[in-house]
Amino acid sequence: MTLYTKALALVPERKEGAGAAVDEEAAAAAAALRITLLSNRAQAHLTLENNRAALEDAVTAGVADSANGKAHYRAARAAVRLGDWTAAAAAVERGLAAVPADPDFLKLRASVREQQATRDAADAAVAAAAASARAPARELAALVASRGVRVGLPQFSAAIGTRRPWVPPGSRLLHWPVLFAYPEAGPGASPDVVEAVPESEALGPHLDAVFAPDAPPLPWDGDSAYTRASVELYYLSHATKPLSLPDLAEALHGGWPDGVVATPPERYGPRAAHWVKVENVEGESLGALLSRPDMVVPGVPVFFVLAKGTAFRERWLEAAAE
């Protein structure tokens, strides 16, 4: 192996346009010697099972001399060992062009084609399995889109986790996990999560459960300002950029991508984000809310809870209006 490499270093490659007179006979002899050395080094690599190096040397030799059947055969054998059936098939065809009807190449062609067919069948089975596994997510994404609901990446990834919309078996009714977030509690506070709100229901009954008389008090609400009668709901319009239907289907299949941050809301222009109060929490269904033109669901529906008559609410709304 080392001797072939040393010999190749001693045989100059012909360089066109060097400006000096070229001894055509000597140049041809040098080129032929390089081809032989490369082809023989390819065989040495094959013996040592250096298959990638064998393929490179054999292909180089075969490109330089298309009639070199040995180089093509060694390239094909190396490619077969590497499982590179495309390269193997190409080398076999170059070999048959150089040595038509050669039995070794014909036998190798049959083997390569059999391996290619096996690989193609395996690839098709994997693709079919992947498509089958993703079919429910594609159907779910299409159902969401059919409701006129646009969904973007989550803005509360830690709270949302793997939560996503779902449909009970035998139903076409979307159920959404809904987050009730409390701006007054600060950025580190955990929102309340209602795991499944049917799109046909309003949010009022779910607020009844969250703020039931026997519900534990909010730990940061020292004045007990947050009661069912006092709370208001807001959402952020144009909260993020909507996902395309294929991207939404992929997210619903594999979960919200880790480390990907939702597009920040725009501050100016026709799609500028602003706080919108939900005026009819008792009568307007969740589905109607989510299909509003200015609503982009940040992963799952998020509503911000404020208490009427509190100083925080006034400061928060004033800051939003600036």
Backbone hydrogen bonds, N-H to C=O, Kabsch-Sander energy under -0.5 kcal/mol:
donor,donor_aa,acceptor,acceptor_aa,energy
5,T,1,M,-2.0
6,K,2,T,-2.6
7,A,3,L,-2.6
8,L,4,Y,-2.5
9,A,5,T,-1.6
10,L,6,K,-1.0
10,L,7,A,-0.7
11,V,7,A,-1.0
16,E,14,R,-0.5
18,A,15,K,-0.7
24,E,22,V,-1.2
27,A,23,D,-2.9
28,A,24,E,-2.4
29,A,25,E,-2.1
30,A,26,A,-2.4
31,A,27,A,-2.5
32,A,28,A,-2.4
33,L,29,A,-2.2
34,R,30,A,-2.4
35,I,31,A,-2.1
36,T,32,A,-2.2
37,L,33,L,-2.7
38,L,34,R,-2.7
39,S,35,I,-2.7
40,N,36,T,-2.7
41,R,37,L,-2.6
42,A,38,L,-2.2
43,Q,39,S,-1.7
44,A,40,N,-2.1
45,H,41,R,-2.7
46,L,42,A,-2.2
47,T,43,Q,-2.3
48,L,44,A,-1.8
49,E,46,L,-1.2
50,N,45,H,-3.1
51,N,49,E,-1.4
54,A,50,N,-2.5
55,L,51,N,-2.4
56,E,52,R,-2.1
57,D,53,A,-2.5
58,A,54,A,-2.6
59,V,55,L,-2.6
60,T,56,E,-2.2
61,A,57,D,-2.4
62,G,58,A,-2.6
63,V,59,V,-2.5
64,A,60,T,-1.9
65,D,61,A,-1.7
68,N,65,D,-2.0
69,G,67,A,-1.5
72,H,68,N,-1.7
73,Y,69,G,-2.6
74,R,70,K,-2.5
75,A,71,A,-2.2
76,A,72,H,-2.4
77,R,73,Y,-2.4
78,A,74,R,-2.4
79,A,75,A,-2.4
80,V,76,A,-2.3
81,R,77,R,-2.2
82,L,78,A,-1.7
83,G,79,A,-0.7
83,G,80,V,-1.0
84,D,79,A,-2.4
85,W,83,G,-1.3
88,A,84,D,-2.4
89,A,85,W,-2.4
90,A,86,T,-2.1
91,A,87,A,-2.4
92,V,88,A,-2.4
93,E,89,A,-2.2
94,R,90,A,-2.1
95,G,91,A,-2.3
96,L,92,V,-2.6
97,A,93,E,-1.7
98,A,94,R,-1.6
99,V,95,G,-3.2
102,D,99,V,-1.6
106,L,102,D,-2.5
107,K,103,P,-2.5
108,L,104,D,-2.2
109,R,105,F,-2.8
110,A,106,L,-2.1
111,S,107,K,-2.0
112,V,108,L,-2.8
113,R,109,R,-2.7
114,E,110,A,-2.0
115,Q,111,S,-2.3
116,Q,112,V,-2.8
117,A,113,R,-2.5
118,T,114,E,-2.2
119,R,115,Q,-2.8
120,D,116,Q,-3.1
121,A,117,A,-2.3
122,A,118,T,-2.3
123,D,119,R,-3.0
124,A,120,D,-2.5
125,A,121,A,-2.2
126,V,122,A,-2.4
127,A,123,D,-2.7
128,A,124,A,-2.5
129,A,125,A,-2.4
130,A,126,V,-2.6
131,A,127,A,-2.5
132,S,128,A,-2.5
133,A,129,A,-2.5
134,R,130,A,-1.7
135,A,131,A,-0.9
135,A,132,S,-0.5
138,R,134,R,-2.4
139,E,135,A,-2.5
140,L,136,P,-2.4
141,A,137,A,-2.7
142,A,138,R,-2.4
143,L,139,E,-2.1
144,V,140,L,-2.5
145,A,141,A,-2.6
146,S,142,A,-2.2
147,R,143,L,-0.9
147,R,144,V,-1.0
148,G,145,A,-2.0
149,V,144,V,-1.6
150,R,290,L,-0.6
152,G,297,V,-3.3
155,Q,298,P,-0.8
160,I,156,F,-2.6
161,G,157,S,-2.9
163,R,160,I,-2.5
166,W,175,H,-2.2
171,S,168,P,-2.0
174,L,172,R,-0.6
175,H,166,W,-2.7
176,W,197,V,-2.3
178,V,194,V,-2.7
179,L,301,P,-2.6
180,F,192,D,-2.9
181,A,179,L,-0.6
181,A,303,F,-2.8
185,A,182,Y,-1.3
186,G,183,P,-1.4
189,A,186,G,-1.3
192,D,180,F,-2.4
194,V,178,V,-2.9
195,E,193,V,-0.7
197,V,176,W,-2.7
199,E,174,L,-2.7
201,E,198,P,-1.9
203,L,284,E,-0.6
204,G,281,V,-2.7
206,H,203,L,-0.6
207,L,203,L,-2.1
208,D,204,G,-2.1
209,A,205,P,-1.2
210,V,206,H,-2.1
211,F,207,L,-2.9
212,A,209,A,-1.1
215,A,212,A,-2.2
221,D,218,L,-1.7
222,G,220,W,-1.5
224,S,221,D,-1.5
227,T,225,A,-1.2
228,R,211,F,-0.5
230,S,227,T,-0.6
231,V,227,T,-1.8
232,E,306,L,-2.8
234,Y,304,F,-1.9
235,Y,276,V,-2.2
237,S,235,Y,-0.7
237,S,274,H,-2.8
238,H,294,D,-3.2
239,A,236,L,-0.7
243,L,151,V,-3.4
248,L,244,S,-2.7
249,A,245,L,-2.5
250,E,246,P,-2.1
251,A,247,D,-2.3
252,L,248,L,-2.7
253,H,249,A,-1.4
254,G,250,E,-3.0
255,G,251,A,-2.0
260,V,257,P,-1.0
261,V,259,G,-0.6
262,A,154,P,-0.6
266,E,271,R,-0.5
272,A,269,G,-1.8
273,A,266,E,-3.1
276,V,235,Y,-2.8
278,V,233,L,-2.8
279,E,277,K,-1.0
281,V,279,E,-0.5
284,E,280,N,-2.2
286,L,201,E,-3.0
287,G,199,E,-2.8
289,L,285,S,-2.1
290,L,286,L,-2.7
291,S,287,G,-1.3
292,R,289,L,-1.4
295,M,292,R,-1.6
296,V,294,D,-0.5
297,V,150,R,-2.7
299,G,152,G,-1.0
299,G,297,V,-2.1
300,V,298,P,-1.6
303,F,179,L,-2.9
304,F,234,Y,-3.4
305,V,181,A,-3.3
306,L,232,E,-2.0
306,L,304,F,-0.5
308,K,230,S,-2.6
310,T,307,A,-1.3
314,E,310,T,-1.5
315,R,311,A,-2.3
316,W,312,F,-2.9
317,L,313,R,-2.4
318,E,314,E,-2.2
319,A,315,R,-2.4
320,A,316,W,-1.8
321,A,317,L,-1.4
322,E,318,E,-0.7
322,E,319,A,-0.7
